């Protein structure tokens, strides 16, 4: 398996990684979808934008997203 860390990927690769992961998770394209937003998570583009921009790793974003739900 290839690394998905920011240091090992380009912006274009990160966009593709996010898109493929989300499509594989729910089975639909994110365009015009508000599924995650209706669950209180916000627009999916906004959630993973820091990863795409090279600011935060996916692991960090997922941990922050889950934090309010974990006791």
mmCIF file as gemmi writes it, N, C-alpha and C atoms, coordinates in Angstrom:
data_model
loop_
_atom_site.group_PDB
_atom_site.id
_atom_site.type_symbol
_atom_site.label_atom_id
_atom_site.label_alt_id
_atom_site.label_comp_id
_atom_site.label_asym_id
_atom_site.label_entity_id
_atom_site.label_seq_id
_atom_site.pdbx_PDB_ins_code
_atom_site.Cartn_x
_atom_site.Cartn_y
_atom_site.Cartn_z
_atom_site.occupancy
_atom_site.B_iso_or_equiv
_atom_site.pdbx_formal_charge
_atom_site.auth_seq_id
_atom_site.auth_asym_id
_atom_site.pdbx_PDB_model_num
ATOM 1 N N . UNK Axp A 1 ? 0.848 -1.184 0 1 0 ? 1 A 1
ATOM 2 C CA . UNK Axp A 1 ? 0 0 0 1 0 ? 1 A 1
ATOM 3 C C . UNK Axp A 1 ? 0.89 1.243 0 1 0 ? 1 A 1
ATOM 4 N N . UNK Axp A 2 ? 0.535 2.185 -0.791 1 0 ? 2 A 1
ATOM 5 C CA . UNK Axp A 2 ? 1.296 3.427 -0.915 1 0 ? 2 A 1
ATOM 6 C C . UNK Axp A 2 ? 0.95 4.394 0.219 1 0 ? 2 A 1
ATOM 7 N N . UNK Axp A 3 ? 1.916 5.144 0.664 1 0 ? 3 A 1
ATOM 8 C CA . UNK Axp A 3 ? 1.724 6.11 1.734 1 0 ? 3 A 1
ATOM 9 C C . UNK Axp A 3 ? 0.773 7.224 1.304 1 0 ? 3 A 1
ATOM 10 N N . UNK Axp A 4 ? -0.09 7.64 2.24 1 0 ? 4 A 1
ATOM 11 C CA . UNK Axp A 4 ? -0.989 8.767 1.981 1 0 ? 4 A 1
ATOM 12 C C . UNK Axp A 4 ? -0.601 9.987 2.814 1 0 ? 4 A 1
ATOM 13 N N . UNK Axp A 5 ? 0.573 9.934 3.418 1 0 ? 5 A 1
ATOM 14 C CA . UNK Axp A 5 ? 1.046 11.073 4.2 1 0 ? 5 A 1
ATOM 15 C C . UNK Axp A 5 ? 1.276 12.275 3.291 1 0 ? 5 A 1
ATOM 16 N N . UNK Axp A 6 ? 1.111 13.44 3.844 1 0 ? 6 A 1
ATOM 17 C CA . UNK Axp A 6 ? 1.289 14.678 3.085 1 0 ? 6 A 1
ATOM 18 C C . UNK Axp A 6 ? 2.672 14.728 2.442 1 0 ? 6 A 1
ATOM 19 N N . UNK Axp A 7 ? 3.686 14.349 3.178 1 0 ? 7 A 1
ATOM 20 C CA . UNK Axp A 7 ? 5.057 14.439 2.662 1 0 ? 7 A 1
ATOM 21 C C . UNK Axp A 7 ? 5.293 13.51 1.47 1 0 ? 7 A 1
ATOM 22 N N . UNK Axp A 8 ? 4.442 12.51 1.302 1 0 ? 8 A 1
ATOM 23 C CA . UNK Axp A 8 ? 4.618 11.527 0.234 1 0 ? 8 A 1
ATOM 24 C C . UNK Axp A 8 ? 3.647 11.711 -0.935 1 0 ? 8 A 1
ATOM 25 N N . UNK Axp A 9 ? 2.835 12.767 -0.907 1 0 ? 9 A 1
ATOM 26 C CA . UNK Axp A 9 ? 1.809 12.96 -1.937 1 0 ? 9 A 1
ATOM 27 C C . UNK Axp A 9 ? 1.798 14.387 -2.469 1 0 ? 9 A 1
ATOM 28 N N . UNK Axp A 10 ? 1.258 14.536 -3.653 1 0 ? 10 A 1
ATOM 29 C CA . UNK Axp A 10 ? 1.028 15.866 -4.22 1 0 ? 10 A 1
ATOM 30 C C . UNK Axp A 10 ? -0.399 16.284 -3.894 1 0 ? 10 A 1
ATOM 31 N N . UNK Axp A 11 ? -0.696 17.529 -4.085 1 0 ? 11 A 1
ATOM 32 C CA . UNK Axp A 11 ? -2.06 18.025 -3.855 1 0 ? 11 A 1
ATOM 33 C C . UNK Axp A 11 ? -3.063 17.245 -4.699 1 0 ? 11 A 1
ATOM 34 N N . UNK Axp A 12 ? -2.742 17.021 -5.955 1 0 ? 12 A 1
ATOM 35 C CA . UNK Axp A 12 ? -3.639 16.295 -6.853 1 0 ? 12 A 1
ATOM 36 C C . UNK Axp A 12 ? -3.875 14.872 -6.356 1 0 ? 12 A 1
ATOM 37 N N . UNK Axp A 13 ? -2.825 14.241 -5.86 1 0 ? 13 A 1
ATOM 38 C CA . UNK Axp A 13 ? -2.975 12.888 -5.315 1 0 ? 13 A 1
ATOM 39 C C . UNK Axp A 13 ? -3.863 12.891 -4.076 1 0 ? 13 A 1
ATOM 40 N N . UNK Axp A 14 ? -3.708 13.902 -3.223 1 0 ? 14 A 1
ATOM 41 C CA . UNK Axp A 14 ? -4.535 13.987 -2.013 1 0 ? 14 A 1
ATOM 42 C C . UNK Axp A 14 ? -5.999 14.207 -2.366 1 0 ? 14 A 1
ATOM 43 N N . UNK Axp A 15 ? -6.278 15.032 -3.376 1 0 ? 15 A 1
ATOM 44 C CA . UNK Axp A 15 ? -7.657 15.218 -3.817 1 0 ? 15 A 1
ATOM 45 C C . UNK Axp A 15 ? -8.258 13.889 -4.272 1 0 ? 15 A 1
ATOM 46 N N . UNK Axp A 16 ? -7.483 13.132 -5.015 1 0 ? 16 A 1
ATOM 47 C CA . UNK Axp A 16 ? -7.943 11.837 -5.513 1 0 ? 16 A 1
ATOM 48 C C . UNK Axp A 16 ? -8.142 10.845 -4.363 1 0 ? 16 A 1
ATOM 49 N N . UNK Axp A 17 ? -7.237 10.847 -3.403 1 0 ? 17 A 1
ATOM 50 C CA . UNK Axp A 17 ? -7.34 9.961 -2.243 1 0 ? 17 A 1
ATOM 51 C C . UNK Axp A 17 ? -8.634 10.235 -1.483 1 0 ? 17 A 1
ATOM 52 N N . UNK Axp A 18 ? -8.919 11.504 -1.223 1 0 ? 18 A 1
ATOM 53 C CA . UNK Axp A 18 ? -10.132 11.869 -0.487 1 0 ? 18 A 1
ATOM 54 C C . UNK Axp A 18 ? -11.368 11.47 -1.288 1 0 ? 18 A 1
ATOM 55 N N . UNK Axp A 19 ? -11.386 11.801 -2.553 1 0 ? 19 A 1
ATOM 56 C CA . UNK Axp A 19 ? -12.548 11.48 -3.375 1 0 ? 19 A 1
ATOM 57 C C . UNK Axp A 19 ? -12.792 9.97 -3.425 1 0 ? 19 A 1
ATOM 58 N N . UNK Axp A 20 ? -11.753 9.193 -3.657 1 0 ? 20 A 1
ATOM 59 C CA . UNK Axp A 20 ? -11.906 7.744 -3.753 1 0 ? 20 A 1
ATOM 60 C C . UNK Axp A 20 ? -12.337 7.141 -2.42 1 0 ? 20 A 1
ATOM 61 N N . UNK Axp A 21 ? -11.798 7.626 -1.334 1 0 ? 21 A 1
ATOM 62 C CA . UNK Axp A 21 ? -12.155 7.094 -0.016 1 0 ? 21 A 1
ATOM 63 C C . UNK Axp A 21 ? -13.61 7.377 0.318 1 0 ? 21 A 1
ATOM 64 N N . UNK Axp A 22 ? -14.064 8.572 0.017 1 0 ? 22 A 1
ATOM 65 C CA . UNK Axp A 22 ? -15.44 8.929 0.335 1 0 ? 22 A 1
ATOM 66 C C . UNK Axp A 22 ? -16.422 8.214 -0.576 1 0 ? 22 A 1
ATOM 67 N N . UNK Axp A 23 ? -16.091 8.096 -1.831 1 0 ? 23 A 1
ATOM 68 C CA . UNK Axp A 23 ? -16.966 7.394 -2.763 1 0 ? 23 A 1
ATOM 69 C C . UNK Axp A 23 ? -17.08 5.928 -2.346 1 0 ? 23 A 1
ATOM 70 N N . UNK Axp A 24 ? -15.989 5.342 -1.921 1 0 ? 24 A 1
ATOM 71 C CA . UNK Axp A 24 ? -16.005 3.956 -1.487 1 0 ? 24 A 1
ATOM 72 C C . UNK Axp A 24 ? -16.772 3.755 -0.193 1 0 ? 24 A 1
ATOM 73 N N . UNK Axp A 25 ? -16.848 4.791 0.625 1 0 ? 25 A 1
ATOM 74 C CA . UNK Axp A 25 ? -17.52 4.686 1.918 1 0 ? 25 A 1
ATOM 75 C C . UNK Axp A 25 ? -19.034 4.704 1.776 1 0 ? 25 A 1
ATOM 76 N N . UNK Axp A 26 ? -19.563 5.671 1.055 1 0 ? 26 A 1
ATOM 77 C CA . UNK Axp A 26 ? -21.026 5.793 0.988 1 0 ? 26 A 1
ATOM 78 C C . UNK Axp A 26 ? -21.588 5.382 -0.372 1 0 ? 26 A 1
ATOM 79 N N . UNK Axp A 27 ? -20.745 5.247 -1.376 1 0 ? 27 A 1
ATOM 80 C CA . UNK Axp A 27 ? -21.207 4.768 -2.666 1 0 ? 27 A 1
ATOM 81 C C . UNK Axp A 27 ? -21.767 5.82 -3.599 1 0 ? 27 A 1
ATOM 82 N N . UNK Axp A 28 ? -21.663 7.091 -3.207 1 0 ? 28 A 1
ATOM 83 C CA . UNK Axp A 28 ? -22.142 8.13 -4.11 1 0 ? 28 A 1
ATOM 84 C C . UNK Axp A 28 ? -21.104 9.233 -4.208 1 0 ? 28 A 1
ATOM 85 N N . UNK Axp A 29 ? -21.212 10.001 -5.281 1 0 ? 29 A 1
ATOM 86 C CA . UNK Axp A 29 ? -20.298 11.116 -5.483 1 0 ? 29 A 1
ATOM 87 C C . UNK Axp A 29 ? -20.663 12.232 -4.507 1 0 ? 29 A 1
ATOM 88 N N . UNK Axp A 30 ? -19.694 12.976 -4.036 1 0 ? 30 A 1
ATOM 89 C CA . UNK Axp A 30 ? -19.945 14.039 -3.068 1 0 ? 30 A 1
ATOM 90 C C . UNK Axp A 30 ? -20.619 15.259 -3.677 1 0 ? 30 A 1
ATOM 91 N N . UNK Axp A 31 ? -20.519 15.412 -4.98 1 0 ? 31 A 1
ATOM 92 C CA . UNK Axp A 31 ? -21.087 16.59 -5.613 1 0 ? 31 A 1
ATOM 93 C C . UNK Axp A 31 ? -22.587 16.649 -5.367 1 0 ? 31 A 1
ATOM 94 N N . UNK Axp A 32 ? -23.044 17.766 -4.862 1 0 ? 32 A 1
ATOM 95 C CA . UNK Axp A 32 ? -24.443 18.028 -4.54 1 0 ? 32 A 1
ATOM 96 C C . UNK Axp A 32 ? -24.974 17.154 -3.41 1 0 ? 32 A 1
ATOM 97 N N . UNK Axp A 33 ? -24.098 16.502 -2.673 1 0 ? 33 A 1
ATOM 98 C CA . UNK Axp A 33 ? -24.504 15.664 -1.547 1 0 ? 33 A 1
ATOM 99 C C . UNK Axp A 33 ? -24.358 16.47 -0.269 1 0 ? 33 A 1
ATOM 100 N N . UNK Axp A 34 ? -25.311 16.354 0.631 1 0 ? 34 A 1
ATOM 101 C CA . UNK Axp A 34 ? -25.181 17.002 1.938 1 0 ? 34 A 1
ATOM 102 C C . UNK Axp A 34 ? -25.298 15.97 3.043 1 0 ? 34 A 1
ATOM 103 N N . UNK Axp A 35 ? -25.003 14.721 2.743 1 0 ? 35 A 1
ATOM 104 C CA . UNK Axp A 35 ? -25.12 13.644 3.715 1 0 ? 35 A 1
ATOM 105 C C . UNK Axp A 35 ? -24.32 13.888 4.978 1 0 ? 35 A 1
ATOM 106 N N . UNK Axp A 36 ? -23.07 14.229 4.857 1 0 ? 36 A 1
ATOM 107 C CA . UNK Axp A 36 ? -22.236 14.466 6.039 1 0 ? 36 A 1
ATOM 108 C C . UNK Axp A 36 ? -22.679 15.731 6.758 1 0 ? 36 A 1
ATOM 109 N N . UNK Axp A 37 ? -23.119 16.725 6.004 1 0 ? 37 A 1
ATOM 110 C CA . UNK Axp A 37 ? -23.593 17.969 6.593 1 0 ? 37 A 1
ATOM 111 C C . UNK Axp A 37 ? -24.845 17.712 7.428 1 0 ? 37 A 1
ATOM 112 N N . UNK Axp A 38 ? -25.749 16.871 6.931 1 0 ? 38 A 1
ATOM 113 C CA . UNK Axp A 38 ? -26.983 16.595 7.664 1 0 ? 38 A 1
ATOM 114 C C . UNK Axp A 38 ? -26.717 15.807 8.936 1 0 ? 38 A 1
ATOM 115 N N . UNK Axp A 39 ? -25.569 15.147 9.026 1 0 ? 39 A 1
ATOM 116 C CA . UNK Axp A 39 ? -25.193 14.42 10.243 1 0 ? 39 A 1
ATOM 117 C C . UNK Axp A 39 ? -24.433 15.312 11.22 1 0 ? 39 A 1
ATOM 118 N N . UNK Axp A 40 ? -24.253 16.57 10.866 1 0 ? 40 A 1
ATOM 119 C CA . UNK Axp A 40 ? -23.577 17.51 11.745 1 0 ? 40 A 1
ATOM 120 C C . UNK Axp A 40 ? -22.087 17.623 11.504 1 0 ? 40 A 1
ATOM 121 N N . UNK Axp A 41 ? -21.586 16.963 10.479 1 0 ? 41 A 1
ATOM 122 C CA . UNK Axp A 41 ? -20.154 16.963 10.221 1 0 ? 41 A 1
ATOM 123 C C . UNK Axp A 41 ? -19.672 18.101 9.365 1 0 ? 41 A 1
ATOM 124 N N . UNK Axp A 42 ? -20.566 18.767 8.695 1 0 ? 42 A 1
ATOM 125 C CA . UNK Axp A 42 ? -20.173 19.827 7.79 1 0 ? 42 A 1
ATOM 126 C C . UNK Axp A 42 ? -19.943 19.294 6.394 1 0 ? 42 A 1
ATOM 127 N N . UNK Axp A 43 ? -19.763 20.179 5.456 1 0 ? 43 A 1
ATOM 128 C CA . UNK Axp A 43 ? -19.515 19.763 4.077 1 0 ? 43 A 1
ATOM 129 C C . UNK Axp A 43 ? -18.212 18.987 4.021 1 0 ? 43 A 1
ATOM 130 N N . UNK Axp A 44 ? -18.234 17.906 3.323 1 0 ? 44 A 1
ATOM 131 C CA . UNK Axp A 44 ? -17.084 17.012 3.28 1 0 ? 44 A 1
ATOM 132 C C . UNK Axp A 44 ? -15.85 17.693 2.697 1 0 ? 44 A 1
ATOM 133 N N . UNK Axp A 45 ? -16.059 18.591 1.733 1 0 ? 45 A 1
ATOM 134 C CA . UNK Axp A 45 ? -14.904 19.3 1.174 1 0 ? 45 A 1
ATOM 135 C C . UNK Axp A 45 ? -14.215 20.111 2.254 1 0 ? 45 A 1
ATOM 136 N N . UNK Axp A 46 ? -14.998 20.716 3.137 1 0 ? 46 A 1
ATOM 137 C CA . UNK Axp A 46 ? -14.43 21.534 4.201 1 0 ? 46 A 1
ATOM 138 C C . UNK Axp A 46 ? -13.722 20.674 5.243 1 0 ? 46 A 1
ATOM 139 N N . UNK Axp A 47 ? -14.271 19.503 5.528 1 0 ? 47 A 1
ATOM 140 C CA . UNK Axp A 47 ? -13.682 18.637 6.54 1 0 ? 47 A 1
ATOM 141 C C . UNK Axp A 47 ? -12.268 18.205 6.132 1 0 ? 47 A 1
ATOM 142 N N . UNK Axp A 48 ? -12.097 17.782 4.891 1 0 ? 48 A 1
ATOM 143 C CA . UNK Axp A 48 ? -10.803 17.256 4.446 1 0 ? 48 A 1
ATOM 144 C C . UNK Axp A 48 ? -9.949 18.258 3.673 1 0 ? 48 A 1
ATOM 145 N N . UNK Axp A 49 ? -10.383 19.498 3.587 1 0 ? 49 A 1
ATOM 146 C CA . UNK Axp A 49 ? -9.611 20.515 2.883 1 0 ? 49 A 1
ATOM 147 C C . UNK Axp A 49 ? -8.222 20.735 3.494 1 0 ? 49 A 1
ATOM 148 N N . UNK Axp A 50 ? -8.084 20.71 4.827 1 0 ? 50 A 1
ATOM 149 C CA . UNK Axp A 50 ? -6.723 20.872 5.391 1 0 ? 50 A 1
ATOM 150 C C . UNK Axp A 50 ? -5.759 19.773 4.943 1 0 ? 50 A 1
ATOM 151 N N . UNK Axp A 51 ? -6.26 18.571 4.735 1 0 ? 51 A 1
ATOM 152 C CA . UNK Axp A 51 ? -5.399 17.493 4.212 1 0 ? 51 A 1
ATOM 153 C C . UNK Axp A 51 ? -5.029 17.787 2.77 1 0 ? 51 A 1
ATOM 154 N N . UNK Axp A 52 ? -5.997 18.133 1.977 1 0 ? 52 A 1
ATOM 155 C CA . UNK Axp A 52 ? -5.743 18.435 0.565 1 0 ? 52 A 1
ATOM 156 C C . UNK Axp A 52 ? -4.743 19.58 0.45 1 0 ? 52 A 1
ATOM 157 N N . UNK Axp A 53 ? -4.869 20.576 1.323 1 0 ? 53 A 1
ATOM 158 C CA . UNK Axp A 53 ? -3.97 21.736 1.308 1 0 ? 53 A 1
ATOM 159 C C . UNK Axp A 53 ? -2.6 21.445 1.929 1 0 ? 53 A 1
ATOM 160 N N . UNK Axp A 54 ? -2.43 20.255 2.514 1 0 ? 54 A 1
ATOM 161 C CA . UNK Axp A 54 ? -1.15 19.897 3.106 1 0 ? 54 A 1
ATOM 162 C C . UNK Axp A 54 ? -0.925 20.439 4.503 1 0 ? 54 A 1
ATOM 163 N N . UNK Axp A 55 ? -1.989 20.734 5.221 1 0 ? 55 A 1
ATOM 164 C CA . UNK Axp A 55 ? -1.883 21.317 6.553 1 0 ? 55 A 1
ATOM 165 C C . UNK Axp A 55 ? -1.988 20.265 7.656 1 0 ? 55 A 1
ATOM 166 N N . UNK Axp A 56 ? -2.947 19.34 7.519 1 0 ? 56 A 1
ATOM 167 C CA . UNK Axp A 56 ? -3.173 18.297 8.526 1 0 ? 56 A 1
ATOM 168 C C . UNK Axp A 56 ? -3.272 16.942 7.85 1 0 ? 56 A 1
ATOM 169 N N . UNK Axp A 57 ? -2.779 15.922 8.544 1 0 ? 57 A 1
ATOM 170 C CA . UNK Axp A 57 ? -2.901 14.559 8.048 1 0 ? 57 A 1
ATOM 171 C C . UNK Axp A 57 ? -4.343 14.075 8.233 1 0 ? 57 A 1
ATOM 172 N N . UNK Axp A 58 ? -4.737 13.094 7.449 1 0 ? 58 A 1
ATOM 173 C CA . UNK Axp A 58 ? -6.085 12.529 7.56 1 0 ? 58 A 1
ATOM 174 C C . UNK Axp A 58 ? -6.341 12.034 8.984 1 0 ? 58 A 1
ATOM 175 N N . UNK Axp A 59 ? -5.358 11.405 9.587 1 0 ? 59 A 1
ATOM 176 C CA . UNK Axp A 59 ? -5.496 10.886 10.945 1 0 ? 59 A 1
ATOM 177 C C . UNK Axp A 59 ? -5.89 11.997 11.917 1 0 ? 59 A 1
ATOM 178 N N . UNK Axp A 60 ? -5.252 13.154 11.81 1 0 ? 60 A 1
ATOM 179 C CA . UNK Axp A 60 ? -5.562 14.279 12.692 1 0 ? 60 A 1
ATOM 180 C C . UNK Axp A 60 ? -6.99 14.77 12.488 1 0 ? 60 A 1
ATOM 181 N N . UNK Axp A 61 ? -7.398 14.872 11.258 1 0 ? 61 A 1
ATOM 182 C CA . UNK Axp A 61 ? -8.749 15.343 10.946 1 0 ? 61 A 1
ATOM 183 C C . UNK Axp A 61 ? -9.784 14.373 11.49 1 0 ? 61 A 1
ATOM 184 N N . UNK Axp A 62 ? -9.557 13.076 11.273 1 0 ? 62 A 1
ATOM 185 C CA . UNK Axp A 62 ? -10.504 12.074 11.765 1 0 ? 62 A 1
ATOM 186 C C . UNK Axp A 62 ? -10.586 12.079 13.288 1 0 ? 62 A 1
ATOM 187 N N . UNK Axp A 63 ? -9.455 12.252 13.961 1 0 ? 63 A 1
ATOM 188 C CA . UNK Axp A 63 ? -9.45 12.311 15.425 1 0 ? 63 A 1
ATOM 189 C C . UNK Axp A 63 ? -10.246 13.518 15.924 1 0 ? 63 A 1
ATOM 190 N N . UNK Axp A 64 ? -10.07 14.664 15.288 1 0 ? 64 A 1
ATOM 191 C CA . UNK Axp A 64 ? -10.808 15.871 15.68 1 0 ? 64 A 1
ATOM 192 C C . UNK Axp A 64 ? -12.304 15.699 15.432 1 0 ? 64 A 1
ATOM 193 N N . UNK Axp A 65 ? -12.651 15.061 14.337 1 0 ? 65 A 1
ATOM 194 C CA . UNK Axp A 65 ? -14.06 14.853 13.985 1 0 ? 65 A 1
ATOM 195 C C . UNK Axp A 65 ? -14.739 13.918 14.987 1 0 ? 65 A 1
ATOM 196 N N . UNK Axp A 66 ? -14.027 12.87 15.413 1 0 ? 66 A 1
ATOM 197 C CA . UNK Axp A 66 ? -14.588 11.878 16.346 1 0 ? 66 A 1
ATOM 198 C C . UNK Axp A 66 ? -14.6 12.342 17.787 1 0 ? 66 A 1
ATOM 199 N N . UNK Axp A 67 ? -13.751 13.258 18.159 1 0 ? 67 A 1
ATOM 200 C CA . UNK Axp A 67 ? -13.566 13.652 19.561 1 0 ? 67 A 1
ATOM 201 C C . UNK Axp A 67 ? -14.866 13.942 20.302 1 0 ? 67 A 1
ATOM 202 N N . UNK Axp A 68 ? -15.806 14.687 19.748 1 0 ? 68 A 1
ATOM 203 C CA . UNK Axp A 68 ? -17.029 14.966 20.505 1 0 ? 68 A 1
ATOM 204 C C . UNK Axp A 68 ? -17.9 13.735 20.759 1 0 ? 68 A 1
ATOM 205 N N . UNK Axp A 69 ? -17.679 12.684 19.99 1 0 ? 69 A 1
ATOM 206 C CA . UNK Axp A 69 ? -18.533 11.503 20.091 1 0 ? 69 A 1
ATOM 207 C C . UNK Axp A 69 ? -17.933 10.407 20.969 1 0 ? 69 A 1
ATOM 208 N N . UNK Axp A 70 ? -16.659 10.546 21.334 1 0 ? 70 A 1
ATOM 209 C CA . UNK Axp A 70 ? -15.957 9.524 22.106 1 0 ? 70 A 1
ATOM 210 C C . UNK Axp A 70 ? -15.858 9.977 23.556 1 0 ? 70 A 1
ATOM 211 N N . UNK Axp A 71 ? -16.191 9.078 24.447 1 0 ? 71 A 1
ATOM 212 C CA . UNK Axp A 71 ? -16.107 9.421 25.88 1 0 ? 71 A 1
ATOM 213 C C . UNK Axp A 71 ? -14.842 8.907 26.467 1 0 ? 71 A 1
